Amino acid sequence: MKLRRVSRSLLLTSLFLVELAVIINSAELLKLAVLPVLLLVFPNIPFKVELSTASFEGGERVGEVLEVSIELAVKGFGVIKTMHSLPDTFELVEGSNAKGKFIVGMGTIRLSYRCVPLKRGLYDLGKVFFEAENIFATRRVRGKIEFDAEREVKSRVYRVRKVEQRRGVARRPAPEIDVSRVGVPGTDFREIRKYAFGDPVKFINWKATAKLGELMVNEFEREGKKAVWIFLDANSYMLHGDLRRNCFETAVEVAASLSYYFAARGHRVGFYAVGHELLIYPESGRRQFSKIFSTLVKLDVSEREESLLSAVEKARKYIESVKPASIFITRVELSNPMRAVMKAMGRKNLPVSVIAITFRGYSGIGGVVEDAVRESTLRRLRAAGVAVTEVEAGKAAETVLAGVAR
């Protein structure tokens, strides 16, 4: 066992006094030699640290304040230092997650502070480290208390009141998004298909049935709610900025907010994570939002790169089926979205929007070049009839998205 400097000094002092007492034949000095040894063992009472209470309030979403209160019961004699372990992506805003105290016999230590999570994810907040040292600094003990305190931090979902979109072909007097609908069949013929259980008898195409020898029905365009498809760029170049101003985290917040907005209004919402080849087929209702949102909570940037055009190609058959309004969330200066946008529009000129995530603050020639490329790309997109909205990384998406509402 490695002795501390203080312990070594006490032992050497005791040995010196013993030798000196033998040389000069002094009983009093021999008794005095016992004192340094006693200091090594007294008051060497072992420390015992236990968790009394732990509470965590708030902090369920990025940027939301988390209030932490932890109380420890301590037994021992000496100085004890404690620290509640926080992930690197949490920022202290008030108080401290570390505290020291001199304990005589029994005592309590309370850690109370406020912090803010800056990134999505599942975090373990159930670790408290402590270091105890007796009064003479002859013994030091380190330990850790673990308890169940997992915290899932989700993206912020802004309650956007209205989002303006370029309108496509529709039958309703005031269409909101595009030509794809669910609901009751209208009068516009779409195609002839095989009979499915539940199809009305009045839609049976008797001529096609007689010709093909199996029941065929007429499919009509449906009147009702529209479909929206969100393409979230998750390529590595989206992971730019710091914890407070991060392009990818801002893009995830925008995707979550738009998913909530459209799903809450009964629209069919589809989702594609570019880079992961992760596709969620368009459905409506809050269950669909929960499905997309749970995916966003766990989503991170992809290790391999996928172009926006490739993503549209992979979702092509679904786009042709439901004819949605497409929304691309990306950094336009790096993703080159023009070809993907034109592909999503197709021959029917379906509505397309681009949410351009920007990061300002570059210095030097690199920043000038990226700004020029971004402005040029945005001009070409607007000239092609694409609705473009710029969202600066780190800023609340609510105010920006509300800015396109009228």
N, C-alpha and C positions, 0 to 999 in steps of 0.2 A: 504494500500500500504506500502510495506516495504521500509524504508528510508535507503539510503546508509550512511556510517559512516561520510563522508564529509558533507552531507546534515544535518545529525543529529547534528553535531558539530556547523554548522552555525546557526541552529535554537536555540540551547542551548545558543550560544553566544548572539544572538539577544534578547532572553528572559532575560538573565543576565543583559544586558545593559539597557533594559527597567526597570527592577526592581531597578537597581542601580540609574537610572535617577529619578525614583519616590522618592527613599529614600533621595537623596541629592538635589532633586528639580532642576535638570539641564536640560534645554531645548536642549543644545548642545549635551549632551549625549543621549538624546532621539532621536535626528536626526541621531546620529551615529548608533543607534540600528537598523535603517532601512537598513543600508548597507549590512549586512549578508543576509537579505531577498532578496534584489535586486540581490545578487550573485546567489541565487537559481533560479531566473527566467530569468536572463540575463547573457550571451547571450544564452538562452535556445532555440535557433532556431531549429525547428525539421529538422532532416536530411531526404533527399530524394535521393535515389539511383536508377538509371535506367541503363539498358543495352543499350549501343550505338552500338557496333559491336562485333561479335564473329565468329572466323574462326578456322577450324580444317583441317589440311592438313596431309595426310599420315595416318599411323597407322591402315591400313585396314587388316593387317595380323600380326600374332604373331611375335614379334621381330622387326617389322618395326617402325621407329621413327614417332611419332605423334607430329606435331608442333601446339601449341595452342596459340591463340592471342585473348584476351578479353579486351574490353575497356568499362569502366563504367563512366557515368556522375553523379557527386555528388554535391548536394547543402546542405549547412549547415555551422556550425562554430565549429571546434574542430578536434579531432583525429578520423580517421576511419580506421579500419582494414578489409581487404577483403581476402577471400580464395575460390578458385575454387575447388569444391569437385571432387576428383579422386577416382576411385575404388581401392581396395587393391591390385588388380592384375596389376596395372600400376606402372611403376618405373620411377622416375624422373632422367633424365640424364643431363639436363642443365636448369639453371634458377630456378625459384620458382613459385609455384602456390598460394602463399600468399604474400600480400603486405599491408603496412600501409602508411598513408599520413595525414598531417595536412591540413585541408581545411578551407579557409577563404572565405565564400560566395559561390563560385562555383569552381569546379575543375574536373579533370579527373584522373582516375586510370587505368593503363594499366598492365595487367597480360600477360606476354609472357614467354613461357618456352617450353621445349621439354621433352617428356616422351616416354616410350616403353611399349606396352601391352604385357603381358607375358602369357595370357591365352585366349582361344577362348570364344566367347559369345557375347551377345547383351548388351551394356552398355549405361546408361543414363549419359551424360556428361553435362547436362543442369542445373546445380545448382551452384550458387555462394552465399556464406554466408558472412555477414558483421556484424561488431560490431562498433557502433559509440558512442563517448563520448565527451561531451562538454569540453571547455577549463579548467573549474574549477573542472572537474570530479564529478559534482553533478548529472549528468544524463547519463545513458547508455542505448542504444537502440540496440537490436539485430534483424536481419531480414534475409530474403532469397529471392533471385531472381531466378525464374525458367524460362527456355526457352527450345525450342525444339532442342535437340542436341543428338539424339541417334546415337550410333556408333556400327556397327557389325564388330567384329574382327574375321577373318577367319584363318584357319590353313595355314601355308606356304605350297605351292606346288612347289616342286623342279623340274626343267626341266631336268629329267634324260635322258641322250642321249641313253643309251643302258642298258638293263638288261639281264644278261646271265641266261638261264634256262636249266635244263636238258631236252633233247628233247625226245619226245615220237614218236609213230608211225605216219607217215605222208606220203602223196603222192608227195609233192613238193620237188624239189631237195634241197632246203635250208629252212626247216621248222623252225619257230621261237619258237613255244610254245608246242602245244599238238595235239591230234587227233581230237578235236572237230572243226567243220568248218561250216561256212555259205557261201553261194554263189551258183554257178551253181552245179547241181548234178553231181557226178562222176560216176564211173563204178562199185564201190563196193556196193553190195546189203546190205541193212540194215534190212528192214522189210516190211510186207504187212499191209497196213492200209486202212481205209475207204477213199473214194474219197472226196476231198475238192474242193470248187470252185476255179478254176484257175489252177488245176493240168493238165499237158499236157496229151493229149489223148494217146500218145505213151507209157505212163507209166501204162496204165490200164492193170491189170492182169485179162484176160478174163476167165481163168480157175477158179480162186478164185471167180470171179463175178458170174459165172454160178452156182457154188457150194453153195454160200451163198445167192444168190438172190439179191445182192446189189453191186453197183460199188465199186471195190477194186483196189488200185493202189500199185505199187512197190515203196518203198522208198529207195533211194540210199544215201550213205555218200556224203556230200557236200565238194567240194574243195573250198578253200578260206581262210578267216581269222579264227583265233583260238579263243578259249574261256578261260577266266581266272576267277577264283573264289577266292576272298579275304576274309579270315576269320580274323576279328579283335577281339582280346580278350578284352572285356570290363568288366571283373570281377573286384571286388573291390581291389584285390591284385595288379592290374595294376596302381592304384593311389598311387604311391610311389615316394618320392623325394620332392624337393621344387619347387618354381615357375619356376626356370631356368633349373632345371634338374628333369624332371618329366617323368616317364615311359609312362604314358598313353598319354600325349600330344605328345611325340615323336612317339608313335605308330600311332596316328591319322595322323601326318604329313607324315609318311611312307605310310599309306593307301591312303591318298590323292594323294601323288606323283605317286604311282604305278597306281592308277586309271586313272590319267591323262595320264601317259605314254602309257598304253595299249589302252585307249579310243581314244587317238589322232591318233593311228595307225590303227584304224578301228576294233580292237579286241572286242569281246563280253566280257563285264566285269560284273561279279556278285559280290554281297557283302552280308556278314552275320555278324551282331554284336553279338558276343557271350556274353550271359548274358541277353540280351534284346530280344532274339529270333526274331530279326529284319532281314528279308530277302528281298533282292532286286534281282529279276530274271535277268540273264545275257542278256544284250542288248548292241548294239554298238552305237557309235557316241557321239558327245559332249553333247547331251541332257542326255545321260546316266551318263556321268561324272558329270553334273550339279546336277542330282538327288542324286548321291552318295555323292557328296561334300556338298550339303545342309543338308544331313543327318549327316555327320561328324561334321558340324559346331555346331549342337545342341546336339550332343551325349556326354553323361557323363557316368561314371562307373555305373554298375548295382548294385542295393541293394541286389539282390539275385545272387547266383552263378550257373553257367552252365558250364559243362565240354565241352572240345573241341570235344570229341567223340559224345556227345549228339547233338552238333551243326551239325556235319557231318551227323548224322542219320536223322536230320530234313531236311537237304538239299539233302538227298540221291537220291530221285527220279529225282531231277534236275541234279545232277552230272551224274547219269546214262544216262540222256537224252542228255546232251551237251558234256559230257566227257571233262571237263575243266582241266587245270593245276591249282592246288590248292596252295594258298599261305597263310600260317598261320603267324600272327603277334602276338607274345605273349612273356611272360617271361617263358622260358622252365623249369626253376628250380621249378616253382610253378604250372604250368598247366599240366605237365606230358603229352606231346603231342604225344607220341609214338603210342598209339593205334589209335588215331584219324588220324594220318598220314598214317598208314597202311590201315585204312578203306578208306581214300580218294584215295589211290593208286588203290585199288581194284584188281580184277583179270587181268585187262588189263595193270596193272603197269603204271597208269597215272602219269605224272610228278608232284612232290610236292616240294615246297620250304618252308623253315621256316625262318622268320626274328626274330631273338632272341634279344629282348630288354634287355639290361643289365644296371645295376646300380652299379657302383664300388665306393668304399669308405666306405664300412662297416668296423667296427672294432669289435674285439672280436671273440668269438667262432661262433656266429651266421653268421658272414660274411664268415668265413672259410667254414662252412657247406654249405651255399648257393652256394659259388663258386665251391665247389667240386661236388655238385649235378648238377649244370649247365654244367660243363665240361664233366661229365659222360653222361648226356643226349645228349649233342652235339655230342659226339663220337659215340653213338649208332645211332643217326639220320644219320650221315654221312656214317656209315657202312651200313645202309639200303638203301643208294643211294639217300638220300635227300640232296638237295642243301641248305646249311645253311649260313646265313649272320648275323653277329653280329652288332647291332647298339647300341651305348652307349647313354643313356638318356641325353638329353640336347645338343648333338652334331648335327651339320647339317647333315641331312639324305642324302643330295645330294652327298657329297663326299664319304659316305659309300656305297650307292647304285651304284655310278659310279665305285666304286672299284671292283664290280663284273662284270663290262663291260670290254670287251677286243676288 
